[in-house]
Amino acid sequence: MRSPIFTHRSVSVLFGSAGIAALLVLSGCDQGKPESDSQQPTVAEQSEKTEQQILSGKAMYRERMAMPEGATLTVTLEDVSLADAPSTVIAEQHIDDPGQVPVPFTLRYARDAIVHDHPMAYAVRAEIRGAEGQLLWTTTERHTVELGEHASGEDVTIMLQRVASEQPEAAPPKTGMAGAREAGATFWAVGNEPGWHLAIYPEEK
């Protein structure tokens, strides 16, 4: 039996057909690959969302008195958009032994914390507490601030009001026999029609 004879041209045709088939198979695999990479946020977009924003300002009070030793100043940036719900804390800073007023502060917050589809309201509040935790000064009015693209870039000034100390009321001075006894009287007498009283105190030398 004679063996088949392949010419150079016929071999090229065979290899060319196999190559085309392989390319078609690979092409079909590429078409089935999900295009999820193009839909995922880029590193730059993620960095932009978590970019740190800064709100600077100073806290002060009107009283001309020194800050107590061991005091702590707390400044808070809050979302106060909902009037019937508790505010949401966005950033907070604690400053121990802040020194004398005005005290500078810096609040840092992520950009995505203030990016919303509708307008929001933000405010800053502050308080000063003593070494034992007692409230000494606090904000009594809302200090509204603008954030993001609407921010003015100017420092915020927070004015704190002094909190009245809760001192126990002094007992009224005792009168009559009890008052005379506390004053050192050794004898007390009282009479009617007309009313009179007598208190005898020891002679002071």
Secondary structure, DSSP 8 states (H G I E B T S, - for coil): -------HHHHHHHHHHHHHHHHHHHHHHHHTS---TTTS--HHHHHHHT-EEEEEEEEEESS-----TT-EEEEEEEE---TTS--EEEEEEEEES--SSSEEEEEEEEGGGS--SS---EEEEEEEE-TTS-EEEE--S-EEE--GGG-----EEEEEEE-------------HHHHHHHTT-SEEEEETTTTEEEEE-----
